[in-house]
Amino acid sequence: MKPVVSVCIANYNGISILQECLDSVLAQQGNIPVEIIVHDDASTDESVGFLQTHYPDVTLIQSETNVGFCIANNRMAAMAKGEYLLLLNNDAALFPDAIASLLTKAKEIAIPAILGLPQYDADSGELIDIGSLLDPFLNPIPNLDSLRSEVGMVMGACFWIPKNLWFELGGFPEWFGSIGEDLYLCSIARLRGYPVEVTTPSGYRHYVGQSFGGGKISNQRLQTTYQRRALSEKNKTFVMMLCYPPLLLILVPMHFLLLMIEGLTLSLLKMDWTPMTRIYFPVFKACWKNRKMLKLEREKIFSGYSVSLCAFLDPFVWRLHKLRLLLRHKIPTIT
């Protein structure tokens, strides 16, 4: 029987978390035909052998080199047979009614849409977000309003999209590597008038940071890594340059100025120039180096621009989320 949904799981050294992820897919309610595709990104643990032994029905793609999250998902999407794709982190586990809820919502909406589910912390059980709103500089702000379904983005940890829409939008940008690809695709979808929504009351549990490191609150302090922050700032800046409608481009030089202030402040407070050299300088360098490519990509994106500025701005919250996090959690711990 042809699958309706292709669950695509990018894996790298995830042997300790894969079983919970895969078992949550196999335990789905509703008798919906599902295929599972796992892309192993040149793991150095026993992931491949574990999958071959315990999950022989899973379609396994073995990469000879580590190619990153974007390429991994693009490869799985190209192989998928389902009408819908569900991109799922290897550190995420679905609630039993998750796929049924997503499929029901997808059929209710008149046009193709990107969908997500409420995200819960796997350790504490606390609600993390119901999708994310966005501040003026594309920092995601957790949406905690269960009555609000339309959001600025849904996390790539659990990302539902019709396969036809995936290919129409071009999939994940392979030059991103990892981090920010969900923001990119959601932004392009909204520019072209496609909804980005979260469906309740189902959800998924997420061991935040298990697959990539950092990105979570521990002991009231934000824990992150230099790699994660560098990729996040670079790719978020790319999305601003690529996807902001013309009237919003005034925010881009303001963003660069704030990045410089942030980098200098963080480096001075830590009495260490590592944050500046490993996070912030690479953003400016990458934007300058890729300026021609970014210009061409922006022209392609806006050739299909159809939504009004007001509609594009609907999920934006006009406060500085980074400043709010700093006041609440102090200087982040970066490793």
C-alpha positions as a Markdown table, in Angstrom:
| # | Residue | x | y | z |
|---|---|---|---|---|
| 1 | Met | 0.0 | 0.0 | 0.0 |
| 2 | Lys | 1.4 | 3.4 | -1.0 |
| 3 | Pro | 2.2 | 5.5 | 2.1 |
| 4 | Val | 0.2 | 8.6 | 2.9 |
| 5 | Val | 2.9 | 10.1 | 5.1 |
| 6 | Ser | 6.7 | 9.7 | 4.8 |
| 7 | Val | 8.4 | 10.3 | 8.2 |
| 8 | Cys | 11.9 | 11.5 | 7.6 |
| 9 | Ile | 14.4 | 11.2 | 10.4 |
| 10 | Ala | 17.9 | 12.7 | 10.1 |
| 11 | Asn | 20.3 | 10.9 | 12.4 |
| 12 | Tyr | 23.8 | 11.4 | 13.6 |
| 13 | Asn | 25.2 | 9.4 | 16.5 |
| 14 | Gly | 21.7 | 9.0 | 17.9 |
| 15 | Ile | 21.8 | 5.4 | 19.1 |
| 16 | Ser | 20.7 | 6.4 | 22.6 |
| 17 | Ile | 17.6 | 8.3 | 21.4 |
| 18 | Leu | 16.6 | 6.6 | 18.1 |
| 19 | Gln | 14.5 | 3.8 | 19.7 |
| 20 | Glu | 12.1 | 6.2 | 21.4 |
| 21 | Cys | 11.7 | 8.2 | 18.3 |
| 22 | Leu | 11.0 | 5.3 | 16.0 |
| 23 | Asp | 8.8 | 3.5 | 18.4 |
| 24 | Ser | 6.6 | 6.6 | 18.7 |
| 25 | Val | 6.1 | 6.6 | 14.9 |
| 26 | Leu | 5.3 | 2.9 | 14.9 |
| 27 | Ala | 2.7 | 3.4 | 17.7 |
| 28 | Gln | 0.7 | 5.9 | 15.8 |
| 29 | Gln | -3.1 | 5.6 | 16.0 |
| 30 | Gly | -5.5 | 5.7 | 13.0 |
| 31 | Asn | -4.1 | 3.0 | 10.7 |
| 32 | Ile | -2.6 | 5.6 | 8.4 |
| 33 | Pro | -0.1 | 4.2 | 5.9 |
| 34 | Val | 3.3 | 5.5 | 6.9 |
| 35 | Glu | 6.8 | 4.9 | 5.7 |
| 36 | Ile | 9.9 | 5.7 | 7.8 |
| 37 | Ile | 13.1 | 6.9 | 6.2 |
| 38 | Val | 16.2 | 7.5 | 8.2 |
| 39 | His | 19.2 | 9.3 | 6.8 |
| 40 | Asp | 22.3 | 8.4 | 8.8 |
| 41 | Asp | 24.8 | 11.2 | 8.5 |
| 42 | Ala | 28.1 | 9.1 | 8.7 |
| 43 | Ser | 27.5 | 8.3 | 12.4 |
| 44 | Thr | 30.5 | 7.0 | 14.3 |
| 45 | Asp | 28.4 | 5.1 | 16.8 |
| 46 | Glu | 26.4 | 1.9 | 16.2 |
| 47 | Ser | 23.3 | 3.6 | 14.8 |
| 48 | Val | 23.4 | 1.8 | 11.4 |
| 49 | Gly | 23.8 | -1.6 | 12.9 |
| 50 | Phe | 21.1 | -0.9 | 15.4 |
| 51 | Leu | 18.7 | 0.2 | 12.7 |
| 52 | Gln | 19.5 | -2.8 | 10.4 |
| 53 | Thr | 19.0 | -5.2 | 13.3 |
| 54 | His | 16.0 | -3.8 | 15.1 |
| 55 | Tyr | 14.1 | -1.9 | 12.4 |
| 56 | Pro | 14.6 | -3.8 | 9.1 |
| 57 | Asp | 11.5 | -2.2 | 7.5 |
| 58 | Val | 12.9 | 1.3 | 7.9 |
| 59 | Thr | 14.4 | 2.7 | 4.6 |
| 60 | Leu | 17.9 | 3.6 | 5.5 |
| 61 | Ile | 20.1 | 6.1 | 3.6 |
| 62 | Gln | 23.8 | 5.8 | 4.6 |
| 63 | Ser | 25.8 | 8.9 | 3.9 |
| 64 | Glu | 29.5 | 8.4 | 3.4 |
| 65 | Thr | 30.3 | 11.9 | 4.7 |
| 66 | Asn | 28.6 | 14.2 | 7.2 |
| 67 | Val | 26.5 | 16.5 | 5.1 |
| 68 | Gly | 24.2 | 18.2 | 7.7 |
| 69 | Phe | 20.5 | 18.5 | 8.4 |
| 70 | Cys | 19.5 | 20.3 | 5.2 |
| 71 | Ile | 21.0 | 17.9 | 2.7 |
| 72 | Ala | 19.9 | 14.9 | 4.8 |
| 73 | Asn | 16.3 | 16.0 | 4.6 |
| 74 | Asn | 16.4 | 16.9 | 0.9 |
| 75 | Arg | 17.7 | 13.4 | 0.2 |
| 76 | Met | 14.9 | 11.8 | 2.2 |
| 77 | Ala | 12.3 | 14.0 | 0.6 |
| 78 | Ala | 13.5 | 13.0 | -2.9 |
| 79 | Met | 13.1 | 9.4 | -2.0 |
| 80 | Ala | 9.7 | 9.7 | -0.1 |
| 81 | Lys | 6.6 | 8.1 | -1.6 |
| 82 | Gly | 4.1 | 9.7 | 0.7 |
| 83 | Glu | 1.7 | 12.6 | -0.1 |
| 84 | Tyr | 3.0 | 14.4 | 3.0 |
| 85 | Leu | 6.4 | 14.7 | 4.6 |
| 86 | Leu | 6.9 | 14.7 | 8.4 |
| 87 | Leu | 10.4 | 15.7 | 9.2 |
| 88 | Leu | 11.2 | 14.5 | 12.7 |
| 89 | Asn | 14.3 | 15.0 | 14.8 |
| 90 | Asn | 15.9 | 11.8 | 16.2 |
| 91 | Asp | 15.6 | 13.4 | 19.7 |
| 92 | Ala | 11.8 | 13.9 | 19.3 |
| 93 | Ala | 9.0 | 11.4 | 20.1 |
| 94 | Leu | 5.4 | 11.8 | 18.8 |
| 95 | Phe | 2.2 | 11.6 | 20.9 |
| 96 | Pro | 0.2 | 8.6 | 19.7 |
| 97 | Asp | -2.4 | 10.7 | 17.8 |
| 98 | Ala | 0.2 | 13.1 | 16.3 |
| 99 | Ile | 0.0 | 12.0 | 12.6 |
| 100 | Ala | -3.7 | 11.6 | 12.7 |
| 101 | Ser | -4.1 | 15.1 | 14.1 |
| 102 | Leu | -1.7 | 16.5 | 11.4 |
| 103 | Leu | -3.5 | 14.7 | 8.6 |
| 104 | Thr | -6.9 | 15.9 | 9.8 |
| 105 | Lys | -5.7 | 19.5 | 9.9 |
| 106 | Ala | -4.1 | 19.2 | 6.5 |
| 107 | Lys | -7.3 | 18.1 | 5.0 |
| 108 | Glu | -9.3 | 20.8 | 6.7 |
| 109 | Ile | -7.2 | 23.6 | 5.2 |
| 110 | Ala | -8.2 | 24.5 | 1.7 |
| 111 | Ile | -4.7 | 25.0 | 0.4 |
| 112 | Pro | -1.3 | 23.4 | 1.1 |
| 113 | Ala | 0.2 | 24.3 | 4.5 |
| 114 | Ile | 3.2 | 23.8 | 6.7 |
| 115 | Leu | 2.0 | 22.4 | 10.1 |
| 116 | Gly | 3.5 | 21.7 | 13.4 |
| 117 | Leu | 2.5 | 20.4 | 16.8 |
| 118 | Pro | 2.9 | 21.7 | 20.4 |
| 119 | Gln | 6.4 | 20.9 | 21.7 |
| 120 | Tyr | 6.9 | 19.6 | 25.2 |
| 121 | Asp | 10.2 | 19.2 | 27.1 |
| 122 | Ala | 10.9 | 15.5 | 27.2 |
| 123 | Asp | 12.5 | 15.7 | 30.6 |
| 124 | Ser | 10.1 | 17.9 | 32.5 |
| 125 | Gly | 6.9 | 17.5 | 30.5 |
| 126 | Glu | 6.4 | 21.2 | 30.3 |
| 127 | Leu | 5.0 | 22.9 | 27.2 |
| 128 | Ile | 7.8 | 24.7 | 25.3 |
| 129 | Asp | 5.8 | 26.2 | 22.5 |
| 130 | Ile | 2.8 | 26.0 | 20.2 |
| 131 | Gly | 4.8 | 27.1 | 17.3 |
| 132 | Ser | 6.8 | 30.4 | 17.4 |
| 133 | Leu | 6.1 | 34.0 | 16.8 |
| 134 | Leu | 8.9 | 36.3 | 15.6 |
| 135 | Asp | 10.5 | 39.5 | 16.8 |
| 136 | Pro | 11.7 | 42.2 | 14.3 |
| 137 | Phe | 15.0 | 40.4 | 13.9 |
| 138 | Leu | 13.6 | 36.9 | 13.4 |
| 139 | Asn | 14.3 | 35.6 | 16.9 |
| 140 | Pro | 11.6 | 33.0 | 17.6 |
| 141 | Ile | 9.3 | 33.7 | 20.5 |
| 142 | Pro | 7.5 | 30.7 | 21.9 |
| 143 | Asn | 3.7 | 30.9 | 21.3 |
| 144 | Leu | 1.9 | 29.7 | 24.4 |
| 145 | Asp | -1.6 | 30.7 | 23.3 |
| 146 | Ser | -3.5 | 27.5 | 22.5 |
| 147 | Leu | -6.2 | 29.5 | 20.7 |
| 148 | Arg | -3.7 | 30.9 | 18.2 |
| 149 | Ser | -2.9 | 28.4 | 15.4 |
| 150 | Glu | -1.2 | 30.7 | 12.8 |
| 151 | Val | 2.4 | 31.3 | 13.7 |
| 152 | Gly | 5.6 | 32.6 | 12.1 |
| 153 | Met | 7.3 | 29.3 | 12.1 |
| 154 | Val | 7.2 | 25.7 | 13.3 |
| 155 | Met | 10.3 | 24.0 | 14.5 |
| 156 | Gly | 12.2 | 21.6 | 12.2 |
| 157 | Ala | 12.1 | 19.0 | 15.0 |
| 158 | Cys | 8.6 | 18.2 | 13.9 |
| 159 | Phe | 7.8 | 19.7 | 10.5 |
| 160 | Trp | 4.8 | 18.7 | 8.4 |
| 161 | Ile | 4.6 | 19.7 | 4.7 |
| 162 | Pro | 2.9 | 18.3 | 1.6 |
| 163 | Lys | 5.5 | 16.9 | -0.6 |
| 164 | Asn | 4.4 | 18.9 | -3.6 |
| 165 | Leu | 4.7 | 22.1 | -1.6 |
| 166 | Trp | 8.2 | 21.1 | -0.4 |
| 167 | Phe | 9.4 | 20.8 | -4.0 |
| 168 | Glu | 7.5 | 24.0 | -5.0 |
| 169 | Leu | 9.4 | 26.0 | -2.3 |
| 170 | Gly | 12.7 | 24.3 | -3.1 |
| 171 | Gly | 13.2 | 22.3 | 0.1 |
| 172 | Phe | 15.9 | 23.3 | 2.6 |
| 173 | Pro | 18.8 | 25.5 | 1.4 |
| 174 | Glu | 21.7 | 23.1 | 1.3 |
| 175 | Trp | 24.2 | 26.0 | 1.9 |
| 176 | Phe | 22.6 | 26.6 | 5.3 |
| 177 | Gly | 24.1 | 23.3 | 6.6 |
| 178 | Ser | 22.0 | 23.1 | 9.8 |
| 179 | Ile | 19.9 | 25.5 | 11.9 |
| 180 | Gly | 17.4 | 28.1 | 10.6 |
| 181 | Glu | 16.2 | 26.0 | 7.7 |
| 182 | Asp | 12.7 | 25.8 | 9.3 |
| 183 | Leu | 12.6 | 29.6 | 9.6 |
| 184 | Tyr | 13.6 | 29.9 | 5.9 |
| 185 | Leu | 11.0 | 27.6 | 4.5 |
| 186 | Cys | 8.2 | 28.9 | 6.7 |
| 187 | Ser | 9.1 | 32.5 | 5.6 |
| 188 | Ile | 9.0 | 31.6 | 1.9 |
| 189 | Ala | 5.7 | 29.8 | 2.4 |
| 190 | Arg | 4.1 | 32.8 | 4.1 |
| 191 | Leu | 5.4 | 35.1 | 1.4 |
| 192 | Arg | 3.6 | 33.0 | -1.2 |
| 193 | Gly | 0.4 | 32.9 | 0.8 |
| 194 | Tyr | 0.6 | 29.4 | 2.3 |
| 195 | Pro | -0.4 | 29.0 | 5.9 |
| 196 | Val | 2.0 | 28.0 | 8.7 |
| 197 | Glu | -0.1 | 26.6 | 11.5 |
| 198 | Val | 0.1 | 24.4 | 14.7 |
| 199 | Thr | -2.6 | 21.9 | 15.4 |
| 200 | Thr | -3.7 | 20.9 | 18.9 |
| 201 | Pro | -4.3 | 19.1 | 21.2 |
| 202 | Ser | -1.7 | 16.5 | 20.2 |
| 203 | Gly | 2.1 | 17.1 | 20.4 |
| 204 | Tyr | 5.6 | 15.7 | 20.6 |
| 205 | Arg | 8.2 | 15.4 | 23.3 |
| 206 | His | 11.6 | 16.8 | 22.5 |
| 207 | Tyr | 15.0 | 16.2 | 24.2 |
| 208 | Val | 16.1 | 19.7 | 23.3 |
| 209 | Gly | 19.8 | 19.9 | 22.3 |
| 210 | Gln | 20.4 | 16.2 | 22.2 |
| 211 | Ser | 20.9 | 16.1 | 18.4 |
| 212 | Phe | 22.9 | 19.3 | 18.0 |
| 213 | Gly | 23.9 | 20.6 | 21.5 |
| 214 | Gly | 22.7 | 23.7 | 23.4 |
| 215 | Gly | 19.5 | 25.6 | 22.7 |
| 216 | Lys | 17.9 | 25.0 | 26.1 |
| 217 | Ile | 17.5 | 26.5 | 29.6 |
| 218 | Ser | 19.3 | 24.8 | 32.4 |
| 219 | Asn | 19.4 | 26.1 | 36.0 |
| 220 | Gln | 17.7 | 29.2 | 34.8 |
| 221 | Arg | 20.6 | 29.9 | 32.4 |
| 222 | Leu | 20.5 | 29.6 | 28.6 |
| 223 | Gln | 22.8 | 26.8 | 27.5 |
| 224 | Thr | 24.2 | 27.0 | 24.0 |
| 225 | Thr | 27.3 | 26.2 | 21.9 |
| 226 | Tyr | 29.6 | 28.4 | 19.7 |
| 227 | Gln | 28.7 | 26.2 | 16.7 |
| 228 | Arg | 24.9 | 26.5 | 17.3 |
| 229 | Arg | 25.1 | 30.3 | 17.9 |
| 230 | Ala | 27.3 | 30.9 | 14.8 |
| 231 | Leu | 25.0 | 29.0 | 12.5 |
| 232 | Ser | 21.9 | 30.5 | 14.1 |
| 233 | Glu | 23.0 | 34.1 | 13.6 |
| 234 | Lys | 24.4 | 33.5 | 10.1 |
| 235 | Asn | 21.3 | 31.7 | 8.8 |
| 236 | Lys | 18.8 | 34.0 | 10.5 |
| 237 | Thr | 20.6 | 37.0 | 8.9 |
| 238 | Phe | 20.4 | 35.2 | 5.5 |
| 239 | Val | 16.6 | 34.8 | 6.0 |
| 240 | Met | 16.2 | 38.5 | 6.7 |
| 241 | Met | 18.2 | 39.4 | 3.6 |
| 242 | Leu | 16.3 | 36.9 | 1.4 |
| 243 | Cys | 12.7 | 37.1 | 2.7 |
| 244 | Tyr | 12.0 | 40.5 | 4.2 |
| 245 | Pro | 9.7 | 42.5 | 1.9 |
| 246 | Pro | 11.3 | 45.7 | 0.6 |
| 247 | Leu | 9.8 | 48.0 | 3.2 |
| 248 | Leu | 11.4 | 45.8 | 6.0 |
| 249 | Leu | 14.9 | 45.9 | 4.6 |
| 250 | Ile | 15.6 | 49.0 | 6.7 |
| 251 | Leu | 15.9 | 46.5 | 9.6 |
| 252 | Val | 18.9 | 44.7 | 8.1 |
| 253 | Pro | 21.5 | 47.4 | 8.8 |
| 254 | Met | 20.0 | 47.8 | 12.2 |
| 255 | His | 20.4 | 44.1 | 12.7 |
| 256 | Phe | 24.1 | 44.3 | 11.7 |
| 257 | Leu | 24.6 | 47.1 | 14.2 |
| 258 | Leu | 22.9 | 45.2 | 17.0 |
| 259 | Leu | 25.0 | 42.1 | 16.2 |
| 260 | Met | 28.2 | 44.2 | 16.5 |
| 261 | Ile | 27.0 | 45.7 | 19.9 |
| 262 | Glu | 25.9 | 42.3 | 21.1 |
| 263 | Gly | 29.2 | 40.7 | 20.2 |
| 264 | Leu | 31.3 | 43.4 | 21.7 |
| 265 | Thr | 29.3 | 43.4 | 24.9 |
| 266 | Leu | 29.4 | 39.7 | 25.3 |
| 267 | Ser | 33.1 | 39.5 | 24.7 |
| 268 | Leu | 33.8 | 42.4 | 27.1 |
| 269 | Leu | 31.6 | 40.8 | 29.8 |
| 270 | Lys | 33.4 | 37.5 | 29.4 |
| 271 | Met | 36.8 | 39.2 | 29.1 |
| 272 | Asp | 37.3 | 36.9 | 26.1 |
| 273 | Trp | 37.1 | 37.7 | 22.3 |
| 274 | Thr | 36.1 | 34.2 | 21.4 |
| 275 | Pro | 32.3 | 35.1 | 21.1 |
| 276 | Met | 33.2 | 37.9 | 18.7 |
| 277 | Thr | 35.6 | 35.9 | 16.6 |
| 278 | Arg | 33.6 | 32.6 | 16.5 |
| 279 | Ile | 30.0 | 33.9 | 16.3 |
| 280 | Tyr | 29.7 | 37.5 | 15.1 |
| 281 | Phe | 32.6 | 38.2 | 12.7 |
| 282 | Pro | 31.7 | 35.1 | 10.7 |
| 283 | Val | 28.2 | 36.5 | 10.1 |
| 284 | Phe | 29.5 | 39.6 | 8.4 |
| 285 | Lys | 32.1 | 37.6 | 6.5 |
| 286 | Ala | 29.5 | 35.1 | 5.2 |
| 287 | Cys | 27.0 | 37.9 | 4.1 |
| 288 | Trp | 29.8 | 39.7 | 2.2 |
| 289 | Lys | 31.1 | 36.5 | 0.6 |
| 290 | Asn | 27.7 | 35.3 | -0.5 |
| 291 | Arg | 26.2 | 38.7 | -1.4 |
| 292 | Lys | 25.8 | 37.9 | -5.2 |
| 293 | Met | 24.2 | 34.5 | -4.5 |
| 294 | Leu | 21.9 | 36.1 | -1.9 |
| 295 | Lys | 20.8 | 38.7 | -4.4 |
| 296 | Leu | 20.0 | 36.1 | -7.0 |
| 297 | Glu | 18.1 | 33.9 | -4.5 |
| 298 | Arg | 16.1 | 36.9 | -3.3 |
| 299 | Glu | 15.0 | 37.6 | -6.8 |
| 300 | Lys | 13.8 | 34.0 | -7.2 |
| 301 | Ile | 11.9 | 34.1 | -3.9 |
| 302 | Phe | 10.1 | 37.4 | -4.7 |
| 303 | Ser | 9.1 | 36.3 | -8.2 |
| 304 | Gly | 6.4 | 34.3 | -6.3 |
| 305 | Tyr | 5.6 | 37.0 | -3.7 |
| 306 | Ser | 1.8 | 37.3 | -3.3 |
| 307 | Val | 1.0 | 38.1 | 0.3 |
| 308 | Ser | 0.4 | 41.6 | 1.7 |
| 309 | Leu | 2.9 | 43.2 | 4.0 |
| 310 | Cys | 0.3 | 43.3 | 6.8 |
| 311 | Ala | -0.3 | 39.5 | 6.4 |
| 312 | Phe | 3.4 | 38.8 | 6.4 |
| 313 | Leu | 3.8 | 40.8 | 9.6 |
| 314 | Asp | 0.9 | 39.2 | 11.4 |
| 315 | Pro | 3.0 | 36.7 | 13.5 |
| 316 | Phe | 5.5 | 39.4 | 14.5 |
| 317 | Val | 5.8 | 40.6 | 18.0 |
| 318 | Trp | 7.4 | 44.1 | 18.3 |
| 319 | Arg | 9.7 | 43.5 | 21.2 |
| 320 | Leu | 13.3 | 42.5 | 21.4 |
| 321 | His | 13.3 | 38.9 | 22.4 |
| 322 | Lys | 17.1 | 38.6 | 23.0 |
| 323 | Leu | 16.9 | 41.5 | 25.5 |
| 324 | Arg | 14.1 | 39.8 | 27.3 |
| 325 | Leu | 16.1 | 36.5 | 27.5 |
| 326 | Leu | 19.1 | 38.4 | 28.8 |
| 327 | Leu | 17.1 | 40.1 | 31.6 |
| 328 | Arg | 15.5 | 36.8 | 32.6 |
| 329 | His | 18.4 | 34.4 | 32.2 |
| 330 | Lys | 21.5 | 36.6 | 32.3 |
| 331 | Ile | 24.6 | 36.0 | 30.1 |
| 332 | Pro | 24.2 | 32.6 | 28.3 |
| 333 | Thr | 26.6 | 29.8 | 29.0 |
| 334 | Ile | 28.5 | 29.0 | 25.7 |
| 335 | Thr | 30.6 | 26.0 | 25.3 |
